[in-house]
Amino acid sequence: MLIARIVVPCVVACSLTALALDKFDLSPVDPETAGMSPRKLAEIPARMQEFVAAGTISGVVTILARHGKVVEFDAVGLRDIESNSPMRKDSLFRIASLTKPVTCAAIMVLVDEGRVSLIDPVEKYLPEYKGMKMNPCRAGAGAHCEAVAPHRPINIEDLMTHTSGLPSSADTGKGPEPKTLAELVSRGAHSELLFEPGTSWNYSNIGIDILGRIVEIVGHKPFDQFLKERLFDPLGMTDTGFVVPPEKHERMATLYNFSSGKPERIEAQWGSASTIPSPAGGLISSAADMLRFNEMMRNKGTLAGKRVLSQAAVELMTISHTGDMEAGWVTGVGHGFGYEVVRDVRGMFRYNSIGTFVKGGAYRTYEWVDPTRDLVGVIMMQRTNGGGDSSDETNAFIAISTAAVEQ
């Protein structure tokens, strides 16, 4: 009986603990319990409403967590101007290049399993990339412009950090439209390298697409299926994918162009079964789902008790690999795997700590993790002209969020 009295409470307690760890709670807590100022955090939706009123964006969703607890979650403005539909916390967004850290994480799943090495040459998996040439004139090497072989082939780490020498995109203007990721990626093999691999930085979408194709080859399944099984399902990212099902169409935030001074509607692209799942920028997601992903990164590979990456993988993804190169879209950053990383004081202009890792998307979507202050933030908008890396809305959100830290 004594044993029963000791064991039974332990079983109950352990079961409750397991249940508590099984779900990441998106309900905002009292900010003061996370060392944050409620008064200061209230300035975030107010400031975002000013941007909406000024006509720079139609609407925005912001979500912020500290110590793994959500302290701010707001939706401001309109999801769709023409129908006067309000923005919602569960609105869906084309996240563009926020897809890139997800693709890099998929590669790191395979690295964790010992099935891929970061120093593997791309040609090991894609033989068509063997024998690529570099144009020395593009690299500033005088007048002899005959293409030459680089000193070494492109490897996987080069692709992860945009130091491969590949151009921004593959030439899709010749031949039939690619219908698969394999067909799209094969076109990149006909490019000339811009510089010796590993010696400079050039943002390359085709390089990230190649990573997605390697995931398909090594993972023995379509890229989108691999992401769902190995990342999205374990992390509870139920609103993330390359295709929006019909029942979720009404949640899509409309994409607008503001270059003429007034919003120009760009018709929604829902995706279909024939859509190529773009590893470089094709995902559609919600602010909450992207917070889940970045909370996993903050927590060194786990969320709600489920591990999807090793601690070593996350650490390698979130440090700069580019030395003194000019890398990234703002000053003071280097490039990790998919993320940019604040490396010196020039990158602290919006109060980010050195070591903060960030990523912006073309349609003003943005995510950031500040390990020093234990902050994770996501901001979602939809406009075509002007990316999310240094927009006024993004800068204001991060600065106010960080200024709200009191202890």
N, C-alpha and C positions, 0 to 999 in steps of 0.2 A: 504493500500500500504506500509505503514511503516513496518507493521508486515511482509509482504511478503519479503521486502528487507532484513529484519533481519534473517528470518527463512530459506530462500532458500540458502544463502551462507553456513549456518550452516549444512544443510542437505548435500550439496555437500562436504563440508569439512569432515563431519563425514563419508560419504561414501568412500572418498579417504583414510581416516585413516583406515577404516575397510579393504579395499583392501590391504593396505600396511601391515597390521598385518596378512593377510591370508596366507602369504608365507614367509618361512625362506630363505633368499637370500644366496646362496653359492658363489656368485661372490666376489673374494677378493677385499678388499678396500685398500686404501693407508695406510700402517701400521702406519705411523706417526699419523694419526687421531685416532688411538687406543693406542697411547703411546708406539709404538714398533719401533725398529730400522730396517729399510729395509736392511741395510748392513748386520746386524747380521742374519736376517731371511734368507738371500740369502745363508748363510752357510749351511742351512739344506739340500737342495737337493745336494749341493756339497759334503757334508759329506756322504750322503746316496750313492752317486755315488762311493765313495771310497770303501764302503762295497761291492757294486756290483763288482767293479773291483778286489777286493781281493778274490772274490769267496765265500763269506759267505752267500750271499743271491742272488737270481736271479733278484729280483726287489722289489720295495717298493712304497707305497703311504703314504704320510703324509698330514694331514690337521690340521690347528690350528686356533682357534678363540679367540678373546679377546673382552670383553664387548659385546658379542653377534654378532661380526662381523668377518668374515673370513679374516685372514691376511696372510695366507700361505696355498697353496694347490698345491702339486707337485706329479708327478709320475716319477719314475726313474727306469731304467733297463728293464728287460724283463718279460712279463706275462707268456711266454712259451719259453723255451730255444730252443727246437727242431725246432720250426717253426720260430724262431727269431721274435716273436710277441712282440711289445713293451708293457710295462706296461701302463695302462690307468687310468685316474682319476676315471673312473666309473667301474674299474675292480671289480670282485666279489671274496670274500674270505670266507673260512671256518673259522668262528670266534671263534670256540671252546668255551672256558669258558666265553667269553664275553656274551654268552647266559645267564649266571647265574643272573646278575643284572636285565635282562629283565624279567626272571621268577619271581624274587623277587618283581619287580614292579607290575606284574600281581596279585600276592598275595595282595599287598598293595591296588590295585584297589578294591578288595573285602573287605579289612579292612576298607577302606574309606566308603564303603556302609553298614558297620555294619553287614556283612554276615559272616565274619571270625574274630576271635580274635587271636592275636599273642600268647596268653597263652593257646589257645585250644590244648588239647592233640591230637596227630596224630590219635590215635585210635577212636576219635570222628567221623572221616571221613573214616578211613580205619580200620575196626574192626579186621582185621588180625594182626594188630600191638599191640593188647592188650596182655599183659602177656609176653612181651619180657624179656629175661634174659641177665645178664651180667656175663662175666667170670672174677672173681676177680684176677686170676693170671695175666691176661693181664694188669690189673690195678696196679700190683705190690703188691698184698696183700697176700704174703706168699705162702704156699704150698697147701692150701685147694682150689682145683680147681673146685669144683662143682658149676655150674652156679646158680646164685642167682638173685632175682628180684631187680632192681634198686630202689632207694628211691622214685622216681617219674617217671612217663612216659615221653617220648619225647614229646615236644610241638613244635609248628610251629616256634617260635623264635630260638629254638635249630637248626632246619634245616637251617634257613636263615644264621646262623653264623657258621655253621659246628661244633657245640658243642653238637651234639646229641649223640655221642658215636657210631654211625653207621660206618661200614667200608667204604672204598672208593667206592666199587661197590657191587652190588648184584651178587651172584653166578649164572651165566647163563650156567654153564657147565652141569647141570643136567636137564633132561627133554627136551621137545621140545623147539625150539627157540621161545621166546615171539614174538607175532605178534601185540600186542597193548601196549600202555603205562600202562594200568591197569595190564596186565600180567607181564610186566617187574617189576613194582613196588611191586607186591605181593611177589616177590622173596626176597626182602629185609627184609620181616617180619621173615624169617627163619634165619637171622643173629644173632650172639651174639654181644651184645654191648661191645665196647672196654673199656668204662669207664662210670661213672655216668653222665647222661645228665646234661649239663651246667657246668661241672667241668674242662673240658679240650678241646683241639681243635684237630680235625682230618678232613682233607679235604675229604668230602663225596659227590661223584657224585650221589649216590642213594638217599641221603637226598634231593638234589635239584630236582631229578626226582619225588620224593614223592610230593613236592610242586606243580609241574605241574599237577599231578594227582588230587590233592585237588582242583586246579583251574577248572579242568574238572567237578568234582563232584558238586562243589558249583556253578560254572558258567553255568552248564547245556549245555555245548557244548564242542567239541574237543579243546584240548589245542591250537593247531595252529590257529584255527578259533577265539578263544578268543583273542589271541595276535593280530591278524590282525584287528579285530573290535575295540578293546579297546586301542591299542597302535600304531600299525603300520599305519593304515589308518589315524587317527587323526594327527599323527606326520609327515605324508608324506614320510614314509619309504617304498617306492614302490619297493625297491630291496632287501627286507629282508624277509626270509622265510626258511622253511626246505627243499623245493624242488625248483630246478632251472628249469624254463620252457625252452623248446628247443630253443626258440628264444634268450635266454640269455647265452647259453652254451659258445659261443665264448668269452664272457667277463670273464669267470672263470680263475683266476690265478692258474697255475699248482703248485701242492704240490711237494716239493723235499726233499730228505734226503741227507745231506752233510757229514755224519759221515765218509765216505770213502775218503774224500778229494775232491771228485767231485760230482756233482749233480746226484742223482739217482731219476728218475721220478717215482712218485706214481700216478697211474691212477686216473682220476677224478671220484668222486662219486656224481652224480647229485641229487640223491634222487628220490623217486617215490611215487606213491599213497600208496604203502605198507610200506614205511619207517616210523618207529616209530619216532615221533617228540620229540627228546631228549631235555628236559628242562635244562639238565646240560651242554650241549655243542653242539647242533645240528644245530644251525642257520648258514645260509649263508647270507652275507651282504656286503655292500660297506662302504668305509671310510666315505662318505658323510652321509649315513643313520645313522651310529653310532655316527657321530657328532651331528646329529639331536637329537638322544636319549639323549646324554649327555648334550646338550644345554638345553633340557627340565629339566634335573636334576639340572643344574646350576641355572636355572631360577625358581626353587622351584615348578616344576610340570606343567609349561606351555611352549608352543612354538607357536609362531606366533598367539597369542591370543587364543589358544585352550588349555584347562586344561585337563590333563589326570590323574594327581595325586594331592592330597592336599599338601599344604606346610608342614603340620605335617608329612605326609608320607615320603616325601623326606628327611626331617630333621632326621627322625628316621633311614632311610636307610643308611645315610651317616655319622653316628657317630659310634665310636667303642663300641661294646657291650661285649668285651672279657677281659676287665680289664688288669691284668698283665700277662695273658696267652701268651705263645709263639704262635702267630697266624699269618698266612700269609706266603708268600714265600720269603720275605726279612726282614731284621731287622727293628725295629722301627715302625712296623705297628700293628694295631689291626684289628678286623673284624666287619664290619657292615652287612647290608643285601645285599649279593652278592658282594659288594665292600670290598676291604681292605682300611684302613684309616690310614694315617700317624699320629702317636700319640706322637712321641718324636724326638729329634734331630738326632737320628740314622737313621730315615727314610727320612732325608733331604739330603741324599748323592747326589741326582741329582737335588738339588735346590727346591724340592717340599716344599711348606709351610706345617706346622703342620695343620691338618684338610683336606689336599688334599685326595680325594678318587679316587681309581684306580682299574683297573682290567686287568689282562693279560690272554692270551689264549695259548694253547699248541703249536700252529703253528706260534708263534711270532706275534700275534695280541695284541694290547694294547690300553687302553683308560684311560684318567686321567682328573680330574677336580680340579683345584686349586682355591677355592673360595676367598682366600685372594688376589690373583693377578688377579682374574676374567679370568682365562685361561682355555680353553678346548682343548685337543689334542687327536688325534687318529693316530696310525701308524699301517699299515697292511703289513704283509709279509706272506710267505707260506713255512715253512720248518719244518720238523718233529722233529729233534733232537735239543733240547734246547728250552724251553718255552720263552714266551715274557716278563716275569716279570722282569728280570734283564739282558736282552741281551745287548750287546754293542750298537746295533742299537737303541734300546729303550732308553737306558741311554743317548746316544748322542742327540737324538731328544728332549728329555725333557730338558736336560741341556741347549742346544742352544736356545730353545724356551723361557725358563725362563730368560736366560741371555739377551735376546732381549728386555725385558721390561725396558723402560726408565723412565716412569712416570705413 
